[in-house]
Amino acid sequence: MRAEHIEDRDVCKPWGDSWHQEQTLPLCASSAGWLIDADQTLPRDLASPALLDPGLLATSVRFANNPMFGTPGSLWDPLEAVSALGERTLRLLGLSALLATAELDDDVLDAVTRCAVRARQRCDRALRVFDRFDAKGARSIAAASALAETGRVLAAVHDPAWRTLQREHPFSLREQEIETFGRSGFALAAHLLRTWRAHDGGAALIESLDEPESPGEERGVAHALWFADRAVERTEPATCGDEMDAGWRDEVRTKAPAIVAELSLGFAHRNRALEREREELTRRVETDELTGVRTRAAFERRLVEEIERARRERKPLAVLLCDLDNFKQINDTYGHLAGDALLTRTAEAMRAAARRMDMVARFGGEEFAVIAANCGVEGAEHLAERLRSVIEELRVGDPDGGTFGTTVSIGVAVFAPVPGDEKHRRQTVSRDELLLSADRALYDSKRAGKNRWMIAELPTAA
């Protein structure tokens, strides 16, 4: 009998609509060894009990395909999934699942363990009988063998009737599942794999355990799995006694919380270090190396944000473009080092003259820019005059022991989405419109004789 494809709405029955969204699956006790022993590393042998634990492999595949981990997605190969997460992350996830597993009833744990034993038997038989597979094919067999049991693992947790079915019909379990529930455990497992955004070919391989129809290069793997599964069903199930050491629960409860805390602390330290590195990188990218004020890129990003805030909160916003007068002549007369000193002192003076909430940036060469939020026309005029005045008074030492200074021309544009300022009132404005208006006002200041500021008029919106 072949299980038909089940729609998403039906595949969750009879255990409710959210059972397949659980974050972790129970583990079998054999995984406790390496999880609670910090000196052990995860075995990379495809036949190892830990790697073929359906719950542990499902956890690694599910989280490895979660976008928050930044992995490429569509992973279901056990070794690739483990590598994508990292062993430390998998150990933390596994320990969390193991602590929950330790609280389950023996009846549930026995069923979970039988699923893990069946996965190992299926994988072992497929690899022994069909020994022609390369490493990729062998990993596909291992992954499909273990993940094929994930539907049955969840069913074991949610449904006593299914646990009874597993115990009483070990030689015809698939047929009994279809007859009783309308779908096999393999159909449930394939559905799970797809909800985890894993590789669809993996789900198709698991579905082939009902009937081997996988096309292309996976056809041989599909047939190997199908024949191995039928052979396992005809043999006496392996005993679960060795898996269920009576003392493992106490060991997990005693040791796992401390290891989880240690791993979590390590992640916290690592995250803080990464955050510091990110902040330092951001600071370098957004800070002008010579003057210490913000870069043009940072300025333009902030301007877009402030325009949106001004529009949303209906508060005015001013932009000032400031160009040092006769700067080329200063460089030619006193040298570029003296010119750099003037730029640095100018930036310091502008930050001192601006409000604490304002952003001062180097816009390019000898040109600076200021964003003044919640600043209307009158406030922008006062700010422009303060900037003009402090720069006019600024003196910088020259190579001959004297001093020199310069003046500044300033163009101002104000976006005022509020009533009462008809010359500058607009419902919205773009970054480029605001900068272009300020640039035109700056040009007018230069043309009018320099060392002055002028304010632009934004066209009133229709």
Order of alpha helices (4+ residues) and beta strands (2+ residues): alpha-alpha-alpha-alpha-alpha-alpha-alpha-alpha-alpha-alpha-alpha-alpha-alpha-alpha-alpha-beta-alpha-alpha-beta-beta-alpha-beta-beta-beta-alpha-beta
